[in-house]
């Protein structure tokens, strides 16, 4: 599990497009804290701080110690809205969490033992179907990555979730099949397999993850 990062925020009384635009002109980002059967708290963050943390690429898998005018909240970013032109952060939904909270999180995949794969040793190519796997885990024990073992894999072999080394206390959201994470293909077949794999991955039905939905704020 990664070390928590810290941010500070200020409370805000009102929501709406006009308030959101005013905050952004002041260099702040509107946000909301929800969950844990408590009332949502509307807040604003320093825009530069929010963008720095978002661009580090860890907000969805690393807990945040959020200080709201002296009140401490342990939260996890669940949704970040970006400006469609500039990719600047415009709004963040934070979920309150505790040691008892179970959540579904997309965790990066890391392949190990590539040098022990005969298929790769014979110039085969690793065709990655899933760069992340959605896991159910404790909110305070989110793994930084999962390791997937390639030892013994030949050209033509598929690498399944059963080849992954899952951290204790975690399980895949998709639990009704041994789904494919990658394949090892001959070089001449790479383009063909990648095209087919992309279509297959795009056509999979989304699994139910049990995520708690943030309250809407009228299109801020």
N, C-alpha and C positions, 0 to 999 in steps of 0.2 A: 504494500500500500504506500502511495506517495505521501509525503509530508503535506499537511494542510497549508494553504496560502491564506493570507489575511487581507481584508478590505474594510474600509469604513464607509458609512452611508448616513444620510440625513433622512428624517421622516418627511413625508409630504401629505397634505390633507386631502388634496383633490386629484382627480384623474381626468383624462380626456385629451383630445388632440391638441387643443390650444395650450394646455398646461405642459404637455410633452414637448411641444415646439419651443415654448419659453425656456424650459429646462435645458434643452439642447443648445439654444443660443447662449446660455450661461456656461456652457462647457460641462453639462451634467447629463446623465443617462437615467431615465425613469426605469424603475424595477419594482418587483413585488415579491414578498416572501409569503408562502402559503404552506398548507399541510399540517400534519400532526394534530388535526382536529381543533385548530386554533383559527382565530380570525386572520384574514390576510393583512399584511402590513405593507402599505405603499411607501416606497423609499426612492431616493435618487443617489447615484454614485458619481464620482468624478469621472468624466468621460475618458480621460487619458488612462486612468487606472483600469477601467473596464476593458478598454481596447487592448492594453498591454497583456492582461491576463487571458483574454480570449485568443489573442494571436499566439500565445505560448502553446495552445492546443490541448490544454489539460482541464478546462473548466467542467467538462461533462463527466470526468472520472476522478477528480480530486476535490475533496471537501474544502469549504471556505469558512474560516472563522470571521464572521461578519459582525462588525461593531456598529450598531445603530444608535448613535447618541448615548453610548454607555451601556446599552442593552446588548448582550452577547447572543448571537444566533449561530448554530452549526448548520450550514446549508450546502446544497449541491445545485449547481446550475442545471436546469432541465430544458430550458429553451432560450435561445438568443436570437433576437430579430435584428437583421442587418439592413442597412440602406441598400437597395437594389443596384445603385449606381456606384457608390463609393465603398461598399462593404464595411462601413463604420457601424459599430454597435449602436442600436437605437432603443432596445428594451431587453431586459433579462428577467426571466422567471426563476426564482430560487425556491427549492423545496426544503423545508425544515426536516432534519433527520436526527436520529439517535442511534444508540447501539442496537436497538430492537428493530430499526427500520429495514425492510427488505425492498430492494429496488432492482429494476432491470437496466443494465448498463452495457453499452457497446465497448468491448475491451479489445485492444489491438492484438493481432496474432504475430508471434515471433517464431520462426522456424529454426530448429536446432538439428545438429548431426547431418548437415548437408554433405559433409565429406564422407559420411558412411552410407550414402545412397548410391548404389550401383548405377541407377538410371541417370543421375546427375554426373557421375564420374565418366559415363560414356557419352557425354555431351548433350544429354537430355536437358530440357528446360522446365523449370518450375512455373506452372501456370496457376496463378493465385485466383481463386474464385471468391474468397472472402478475406478481406484484410482485417476485419473485425468480426467478433462473435458476440452476440447479445447473451449476457449471463445474468442470472438472478443471484444476488449476493447481499450480504449485509452492507448497509450504507457506510459503515465505518471500516469495512474491510474490502474495499474495491481494489482488485489486483491491477497493477500497472500494465500487465500483458499476460497472455497465456502462451505457453511453449508447445509447439507442435513438432513431434518427433518424425524425422525423415529417414531414420536408420532402416536400411534394408529395402527401401522403395526402388522399384524398377520402372523403366519406361513403360507407360501404359497404366501404371498404378494410380489409383485415387487415394488422396490423403483425407481421412475422415475425422470427424470430431472425436471419435474414439482414439485417435492417435495423439490427441492433445493431453497435456498434463494440466488438469484443472486444479486450481487452488482449493484447499479444504473449505467446505461450506458454500461452494458455488455449484451451479448447474446451468446447462444451456436452457434458454427460453424454449427453443425447439427441442422437445424431448421425446418425440414419437418416431424418430428415425435417426440413423447414423449419417448425417448430412456431410456433403463434400466441402472441404476447405480449399483444396488445391488438387492438381493433377500433375503428373510428370510425363511430358510428351517429347517425341522426337522433334528435332529442330524444324524439319520440313512441314510438320503439322501444327506448328505453334499458332499461326494466324488463323487457321481453320478452327482449331479448338478454342481459341480465345473468343472468336465470334460466336460460336455455339454456346460457350460457357456464359458469355454476357447475356445472351437471350434467355438462357435457362435461369440465371440468377435474378434477372429482372422480372421473370414471370412467377416467381415463388410468392405464394400468399403470405401476407404479414401475420406473424404469430401474436397472440394476445400476450401482452407483457404486464398488465396490471398496473400501469403507471397512473399516478394520481394527476388529474388535470388541473392546471392553474386556472384561476378565475380570469375571465376576459375583462379588458379595461376599455372597451368601446373603441378599439382601433387606434390606440396610441401610436 
